[in-house]
Amino acid sequence: MEPNRIEVKTTLTEEANSQYFIGRVRQGSWIVYFILAAIQTIFFPEVTNLAIVVFIGLGWLLYSTAFMRPNLMRTYLFSSFIIFGYASTSFLFPLLFTTLEGKPVVFNLEYPEHVFLHALAGMAVLLVAHAIYRFLMRSTSDRSVSVMKVLGFYTPPTDMQLWIMGFVGLVSMYYVYFMNPDLGRDPTGQPLDKLVQSLSTFTYAPYVIICGALYGRKSKTIGSNLIPLGVFTLVLFALAIGRNSTGAFMFGFTTIAFAYLVACFIGVFKPKFFTLRNVIIGALGLWLLVGPLADLRTAMVIVRGERTEISAETLLLRTLEAYDDKEAIRERRINDLGAELIDPDWDELYVDNVFANRFSNVKFADLSLERADMLGEYDPDMLDFAYAYLIGSVPDPVIKFFGFDIDKELAYSNSHGDMIYLASGGQGTGGGFRVGHFAGLGMATFGWWYLGLLGAGMIIVFYLVDKFQEQKKTLTNDESASEHHSTRFSFCGLLALTTFFQFLQLESVTQIGSFLIRGWLQMALLYVVIFHLSRVVSGVPFKRLKWSSAPN
């Protein structure tokens, strides 16, 4: 076997690990569901609430029956992970987190039946789209030479390369939010500035070192990287506070968590959850989420109104001062629970915990569907905005060459939630980046045809994201001539696991089009450039890429 190939052999042990883990996850998820359903039934026995609990069970049944299969998840890992993310955030997580907070699952929802009906319809469309995609893949013969292989996508980066990538990401983040803060809020900007901004996605590369076996590293170097990772995390925290973004440092933790989860899904790691080490790590993680990180998030909210008026350095200091004032944090939380909303027409309250809120807030779908009901189908303003947003994802020189008449700044200085709010008579202003959902935006823009656009677009998305892994079949040299299966992963795909998990928390199906036009290509090209530049800087000889040009 060639050296340095990102290759995970599908051995009997790994197949057994995968079957065991997925079986336990499926079984455990249903145990959790029935416990949560019983609690909801006892404490919140309203008919609508119980009906939604049943809807959630149907959605999870659709997913777990069709997709929680070891061979399918190993063969189509990244596309499967997208659907896993949709099923979790649309069904199981809302039930879990509302129950943990002592709320009915329909808490603060005006259109709960519509929300989960559209979620079920979306799940059905995704399952059909993935079945079509798998059929097309089986019907298409493999090419003898992979362009992605030649470019080095499946060659594992060294630890030094990952640290270089992470450093480049940190420098990019510092430049955008400390040295040039207007760039983060400017939807157009200079091409070079936007290129620097896009490099911030590599900030989280060093965290994947912890799961090095997943991308083909043979030696264990976790111990020697723990202290550097700790220092790196502290710097990342400071930058995240300076840009007033919890997501900036959450991505580091979710990158580790999702990489470990994926490794368990495909059997690379043998899951041992109830060890002393894991219990300690789990308890520490829970304490961080409900204690220091929750306080830090509230401190960020306290100073958020000043972030456009002061420098990032000053914002960092103000946030730390607010974090030290525990009484102010307590009062802020009380006020948030009981005070009048600043914008009562767009109340996003659903789950209190700010971290759980990122993965379970179905209130966005509720608000969008409510506004869609006001507008009706095929609203002209929403159609114009969808067109401008889609064309706006094309590079500016192309837009100018073909003479597209769009206001790119308007399209990208407002969220889809802003537009449906304003189009339906909202009295607030644009630029607030209200969070919408593709169900409501889809109904207002395309009617029920949005489901067809969702399915058609996701077939192509499934194909593109699964290009970050390569399946190989070879014959052994012994007399049995048995068939050997192996999977090779691109680090580029592993780095984007959080993005894939949240992919279908879309505001509009037009964002699928934007990903197809620009998002995937930009992600792939940036990775190729940073991968080879980091090889040069770290002194890795190019002769190690010779195997890449060999045919399959």
C-alpha positions in Angstrom: 0.0 0.0 0.0 1.3 3.4 -0.9 2.5 5.6 2.0 0.5 8.7 3.2 -2.7 7.7 1.5 -5.8 8.8 3.4 -7.2 5.3 3.5 -9.5 3.6 5.9 -9.6 -0.1 5.2 -13.0 -1.7 5.5 -11.8 -4.6 7.7 -14.1 -7.0 9.5 -13.2 -5.2 12.8 -14.3 -1.9 11.4 -17.5 -3.3 9.9 -18.3 -4.8 13.3 -17.5 -1.5 15.1 -19.7 0.4 12.7 -22.6 -2.0 13.0 -22.3 -2.0 16.8 -22.1 1.8 17.0 -24.9 2.6 14.5 -27.1 -0.1 16.1 -26.5 1.4 19.6 -27.2 5.0 18.3 -30.5 3.8 16.6 -31.6 1.9 19.7 -30.5 4.7 22.1 -32.2 7.4 20.1 -35.6 5.5 20.3 -35.2 5.0 24.0 -34.5 8.7 24.4 -37.5 9.6 22.2 -40.0 7.5 24.1 -38.7 8.9 27.4 -39.1 12.4 26.2 -42.4 11.6 24.6 -43.7 10.3 27.9 -42.5 13.4 29.8 -44.2 15.6 27.2 -47.4 13.6 27.5 -47.5 13.8 31.3 -46.6 17.4 31.7 -47.9 19.0 28.5 -50.9 16.9 27.4 -52.4 19.5 25.0 -53.6 17.9 21.8 -51.4 20.0 19.5 -48.3 19.2 21.5 -48.9 15.5 21.5 -49.6 15.6 17.8 -46.2 17.2 17.2 -44.5 14.6 19.4 -46.0 12.0 17.0 -44.9 14.0 14.0 -41.3 14.0 15.4 -41.5 10.3 15.9 -42.6 9.8 12.3 -39.7 12.0 11.0 -37.1 10.1 13.0 -38.7 6.8 11.9 -38.3 7.9 8.3 -34.6 8.7 8.8 -33.6 5.9 11.1 -35.2 3.2 8.9 -33.8 4.5 5.6 -30.4 5.8 6.6 -29.1 4.3 9.8 -27.4 1.5 7.9 -23.6 0.9 8.3 -22.9 0.2 4.6 -24.8 3.2 3.4 -23.2 5.6 5.9 -19.7 4.3 5.1 -20.1 4.5 1.4 -21.8 7.9 1.3 -20.4 9.4 4.4 -20.6 13.2 3.8 -24.0 13.2 2.1 -25.3 10.9 4.8 -24.0 13.3 7.4 -25.9 16.2 5.8 -29.2 14.2 6.2 -28.2 13.1 9.7 -27.8 16.8 10.6 -31.2 17.6 9.1 -33.0 14.8 11.0 -31.3 15.7 14.3 -32.0 19.5 14.1 -35.5 19.2 12.7 -36.9 16.4 14.9 -34.9 14.9 17.8 -33.0 18.0 19.1 -36.1 20.3 19.4 -37.8 17.6 21.5 -34.7 16.9 23.6 -33.8 20.5 24.4 -37.3 21.8 25.0 -38.0 18.9 27.4 -34.7 19.5 29.3 -35.8 23.1 29.7 -39.2 22.1 31.0 -41.1 23.4 27.9 -43.6 21.8 25.5 -42.1 21.1 22.2 -44.6 23.6 20.7 -43.3 26.4 22.9 -43.8 29.8 21.3 -44.8 28.3 17.9 -47.7 29.8 16.1 -47.8 27.3 13.2 -46.5 24.1 14.8 -48.4 21.7 12.5 -47.1 23.5 9.5 -43.5 23.6 10.8 -43.3 19.8 11.3 -45.4 19.0 8.2 -42.9 20.8 6.1 -40.0 19.1 8.0 -41.6 15.7 7.2 -42.0 16.7 3.6 -38.4 17.8 3.4 -37.2 14.6 4.9 -39.2 12.5 2.4 -37.8 14.6 -0.5 -34.2 14.2 0.8 -34.5 10.4 1.1 -35.9 10.2 -2.4 -33.2 12.5 -3.7 -30.5 10.4 -2.0 -31.9 7.2 -3.4 -31.8 8.7 -6.9 -28.3 9.9 -6.3 -27.2 6.4 -5.2 -28.9 4.9 -8.3 -27.0 7.3 -10.6 -23.7 6.5 -8.9 -24.2 2.8 -9.3 -25.1 3.2 -12.9 -22.0 5.3 -13.7 -18.7 3.6 -14.3 -15.7 5.0 -12.4 -13.1 7.0 -14.4 -9.6 5.6 -14.5 -8.0 8.8 -13.2 -9.4 11.0 -10.5 -8.7 14.7 -10.9 -9.1 15.2 -7.2 -6.5 12.5 -6.6 -4.0 14.2 -8.9 -4.5 17.5 -7.1 -3.7 15.8 -3.8 -7.1 15.9 -2.1 -6.6 12.4 -0.7 -3.1 13.0 0.5 -3.1 13.4 4.3 -1.6 16.7 5.6 1.1 16.5 8.3 0.5 18.0 11.7 2.8 20.9 10.7 0.6 21.6 7.7 -2.5 21.6 9.9 -0.9 24.1 12.3 0.1 26.3 9.3 -3.5 26.2 8.1 -4.8 27.1 11.6 -2.3 30.0 11.9 -3.4 31.3 8.4 -7.0 31.1 9.6 -6.3 33.0 12.8 -4.4 35.7 10.9 -7.3 36.0 8.5 -9.8 36.3 11.3 -7.6 39.0 13.0 -7.3 41.0 9.8 -11.0 40.9 9.0 -12.4 41.7 12.5 -9.6 43.7 14.2 -7.7 45.5 11.4 -10.5 45.9 8.8 -13.8 45.5 10.7 -16.0 47.0 8.0 -15.0 44.1 5.7 -17.0 41.6 7.8 -20.1 43.7 7.3 -19.5 44.6 3.6 -21.3 42.3 1.2 -19.1 43.3 -1.7 -15.6 44.5 -0.9 -12.4 44.1 -2.7 -11.6 40.6 -4.2 -8.3 40.3 -2.2 -10.0 41.3 1.0 -12.8 38.7 0.4 -10.1 36.1 -0.3 -8.4 36.8 3.0 -11.8 36.6 4.8 -12.5 33.2 3.2 -9.3 31.8 4.7 -10.7 32.0 8.2 -12.4 28.6 7.6 -9.0 26.9 8.0 -8.8 28.2 11.6 -10.1 24.9 12.9 -7.8 22.6 11.1 -5.5 21.8 14.1 -8.5 20.4 16.1 -8.8 17.5 13.7 -5.4 16.2 14.8 -7.2 14.6 17.7 -8.9 12.3 15.2 -5.8 11.7 13.1 -6.7 8.0 12.4 -9.7 9.2 10.5 -7.6 10.8 7.7 -4.9 8.2 7.6 -2.2 9.2 10.1 -0.5 6.1 11.5 1.4 7.6 14.4 -0.3 9.0 17.5 0.7 12.6 18.2 -2.3 13.7 20.3 -0.2 14.1 23.5 2.4 16.4 22.0 -0.4 18.6 20.5 -2.6 19.1 23.6 -0.7 22.1 25.1 -0.4 23.9 21.7 -4.2 23.2 21.1 -4.9 24.8 24.5 -2.9 27.9 23.7 -4.5 28.0 20.3 -8.0 27.8 21.8 -7.3 30.7 24.1 -6.2 32.9 21.2 -9.3 31.8 19.2 -11.5 32.7 22.2 -10.0 36.2 22.3 -10.6 36.7 18.6 -14.2 35.3 18.9 -15.0 37.7 21.7 -13.5 40.6 19.7 -15.8 39.8 16.8 -18.7 39.2 19.2 -19.4 35.7 17.9 -20.0 32.5 19.9 -19.9 30.5 16.6 -16.3 31.4 16.1 -15.1 29.3 19.0 -18.0 26.8 18.9 -16.7 25.5 15.6 -13.6 24.3 17.3 -15.5 22.0 19.7 -18.0 20.9 17.1 -15.2 20.0 14.7 -13.7 17.6 17.2 -17.1 16.2 18.2 -18.3 15.6 14.6 -15.0 14.1 13.6 -15.1 11.6 16.4 -18.7 10.8 15.6 -17.9 10.2 12.0 -15.0 7.9 13.0 -17.4 5.9 15.1 -20.0 5.8 12.3 -17.5 4.2 9.9 -15.8 2.0 12.5 -12.4 3.6 12.6 -12.8 4.2 16.4 -14.3 1.6 18.7 -16.8 3.5 20.8 -16.4 3.2 24.5 -18.7 5.8 26.0 -18.9 4.9 29.6 -15.2 5.0 30.5 -14.0 7.1 33.4 -12.2 9.4 31.0 -15.3 10.0 28.8 -17.5 10.6 31.8 -15.0 13.2 33.1 -14.8 14.8 29.6 -18.6 14.8 29.3 -19.1 16.4 32.7 -16.5 19.0 32.0 -18.1 19.8 28.7 -21.5 20.1 30.3 -20.2 22.4 33.0 -18.5 24.6 30.3 -21.8 24.9 28.3 -24.1 25.8 31.2 -21.5 27.8 33.2 -18.6 29.8 31.8 -19.5 29.6 28.1 -23.2 30.5 28.8 -22.0 33.5 30.9 -19.6 34.5 28.2 -22.4 34.4 25.6 -24.6 36.6 27.8 -21.7 39.0 28.2 -21.4 39.2 24.4 -25.1 40.0 24.2 -24.8 42.8 26.8 -22.2 44.6 24.7 -23.5 43.7 21.3 -25.1 47.0 20.7 -21.7 48.7 20.7 -19.9 46.4 18.3 -20.4 48.7 15.3 -19.3 51.7 17.2 -16.0 50.6 18.9 -12.9 48.7 17.8 -12.6 45.0 18.2 -9.9 45.5 20.9 -12.3 47.7 23.0 -15.1 45.2 22.4 -12.9 42.4 23.8 -12.2 44.4 27.0 -15.9 45.4 27.4 -17.0 41.8 27.0 -14.5 40.6 29.7 -15.7 43.4 32.0 -19.3 42.3 31.5 -18.3 38.7 32.0 -16.9 39.6 35.4 -20.1 41.3 36.4 -22.2 38.2 37.4 -25.1 40.4 38.7 -25.4 42.1 35.4 -25.4 38.7 33.7 -28.2 37.5 36.0 -30.3 40.6 35.5 -29.9 40.4 31.7 -31.2 36.8 31.7 -34.2 37.8 33.8 -34.9 40.7 31.5 -34.6 38.5 28.4 -37.2 36.1 29.9 -39.7 38.7 31.0 -39.1 41.9 29.1 -41.0 43.2 26.1 -39.4 42.2 22.8 -37.7 44.9 20.9 -39.3 43.6 17.7 -42.5 41.7 18.8 -43.3 40.8 15.2 -40.1 38.7 14.9 -39.7 36.8 18.2 -37.1 34.0 17.7 -37.3 32.7 21.3 -37.5 28.9 21.5 -34.6 27.3 23.4 -32.9 29.4 26.1 -29.5 27.8 26.0 -27.6 29.7 23.3 -25.6 26.7 22.2 -28.5 24.3 22.0 -30.4 27.1 20.1 -28.0 26.8 17.2 -29.0 23.2 16.6 -32.7 23.0 17.5 -34.5 26.3 16.9 -37.5 25.5 14.8 -39.0 28.9 15.6 -37.2 30.2 12.5 -39.4 27.9 10.4 -42.4 29.0 12.3 -41.8 32.7 11.7 -41.0 32.2 8.0 -44.2 30.1 7.5 -46.2 32.8 9.3 -44.9 35.5 7.0 -45.4 33.3 4.0 -49.0 32.9 4.9 -49.3 36.7 4.9 -47.7 37.0 1.5 -49.1 34.0 -0.4 -47.2 32.1 -3.1 -44.9 33.5 -5.8 -44.5 36.9 -4.2 -42.8 39.2 -6.7 -40.5 40.8 -4.1 -39.4 37.5 -2.9 -38.8 36.2 -6.5 -36.7 39.3 -7.2 -34.7 38.8 -4.1 -34.1 35.1 -4.9 -32.9 36.0 -8.4 -30.6 38.8 -7.1 -29.2 36.5 -4.4 -28.5 33.6 -6.8 -26.9 35.8 -9.5 -25.0 37.6 -6.8 -23.1 34.4 -5.9 -21.4 34.7 -9.4 -18.1 36.6 -9.4 -18.5 40.3 -10.1 -16.6 40.2 -13.4 -19.0 37.6 -14.7 -22.0 39.7 -13.6 -20.6 42.7 -15.4 -19.7 40.8 -18.5 -23.2 39.4 -19.0 -24.9 42.6 -17.9 -27.0 41.1 -15.1 -29.1 43.9 -13.6 -29.0 43.2 -9.8 -28.3 45.1 -6.6 -25.8 42.7 -5.1 -25.2 45.0 -2.1 -28.9 45.0 -1.2 -29.2 41.2 -1.7 -26.2 40.4 0.6 -26.7 43.2 3.2 -30.0 41.6 4.2 -30.8 38.1 5.2 -33.6 36.1 3.7 -35.4 36.5 7.0 -35.1 40.3 6.7 -36.6 40.2 3.2 -39.7 38.1 4.0 -40.2 40.2 7.1 -40.1 43.5 5.2 -42.1 42.1 2.2 -44.9 41.0 4.5 -45.3 44.4 6.1 -42.8 44.3 8.9 -42.3 47.7 10.5 -38.6 47.2 11.4 -35.6 47.9 9.2 -33.5 45.7 7.0 -29.9 44.6 7.8 -30.9 43.0 11.1 -30.1 39.6 9.7 -33.2 37.9 11.0 -32.9 34.1 10.6 -35.4 32.6 8.1 -36.0 29.0 7.0 -36.2 27.4 3.6 -39.8 26.1 4.2 -41.4 29.6 4.7 -39.1 31.3 2.2 -39.8 28.5 -0.3 -43.6 28.8 0.0 -43.5 32.6 -0.4 -41.2 32.4 -3.4 -41.9 29.2 -5.2 -45.0 27.7 -3.6 -44.8 23.9 -3.1 -42.4 23.7 -6.0 -39.7 24.6 -3.5 -39.6 20.9 -2.5 -38.8 19.9 -6.1 -36.0 22.5 -6.2 -34.7 21.2 -2.9 -34.6 17.6 -4.2 -33.0 18.4 -7.5 -30.4 20.7 -6.0 -29.5 18.2 -3.2 -28.8 15.4 -5.7 -26.0 17.5 -7.1 -24.9 18.6 -3.6 -24.7 14.9 -2.5 -22.5 14.1 -5.5 -20.1 17.0 -4.8 -19.7 16.5 -1.1 -19.1 12.8 -1.6 -16.2 13.7 -3.9 -14.3 14.3 -0.7 -14.1 10.5 -0.3 -13.0 7.8 -2.7 -14.1 4.2 -2.7 -11.7 1.6 -4.0 -12.0 -2.1 -4.8 -8.9 -4.1 -5.3 -8.1 -7.8 -5.5 -5.6 -9.3 -3.0 -2.5 -11.1 -4.3 -3.1 -14.3 -2.6 -4.7 -17.4 -4.1 -8.2 -16.5 -2.9 -8.2 -13.3 -5.0 -10.7 -11.9 -2.6 -12.0 -8.4 -3.0 -10.6 -5.6 -0.7 -12.6 -2.4 0.0 -11.0 0.8 1.2 -12.2 4.4 1.6 -10.0 7.4 1.3 -11.1 10.8 2.8 -10.1 14.3 1.9 -9.1 16.4 4.8 -11.1 19.2 3.1 -14.3 17.3 3.7 -13.5 16.5 7.3 -12.8 20.1 8.0 -16.2 21.0 6.7 -18.2 18.5 8.9 -19.9 21.2 11.0 -20.9 23.0 7.8 -22.3 19.8 6.4 -24.2 19.0 9.6 -25.8 22.5 9.5 -26.1 22.5 5.7 -29.9 22.1 5.7 -30.5 24.8 8.2 -30.9 26.9 5.1 -32.9 30.1 4.9 -33.8 29.5 1.2 -33.3 26.8 -1.5 -31.6 29.5 -3.5 -28.6 29.0 -1.1 -28.3 25.5 -2.5 -27.8 27.2 -5.9 -25.2 29.5 -4.4 -23.3 26.5 -3.0 -23.4 24.8 -6.4 -22.3 27.9 -8.3 -19.6 29.1 -5.9 -19.5 27.6 -2.5 -18.2 24.1 -3.3 -15.7 25.2 -5.9 -14.3 28.0 -3.6 -13.9 25.5 -0.7 -12.1 23.0 -2.9 -9.8 25.5 -4.7 -8.9 27.2 -1.4 -8.0 23.8 0.1 -5.8 22.9 -2.8 -3.9 26.2 -2.6 -3.5 26.1 1.2 -2.6 22.4 1.2 0.3 22.8 -1.3 1.5 26.1 0.1 1.7 24.5 3.6 3.6 21.6 2.1 6.2 24.1 0.7 6.4 26.0 4.0 6.7 22.8 6.1 9.3 21.3 3.7 7.4 18.2 2.7 9.0 16.9 -0.5 6.7 16.7 -3.6 7.9 13.2 -4.4 5.4 12.0 -1.9 2.6 13.0 -4.3 3.9 10.7 -7.1 1.3 8.0 -6.3 -1.5 10.5 -6.9 -1.3 10.5 -10.7 -1.6 6.7 -10.9 -4.8 5.3 -12.3 -7.3 3.7 -10.0 
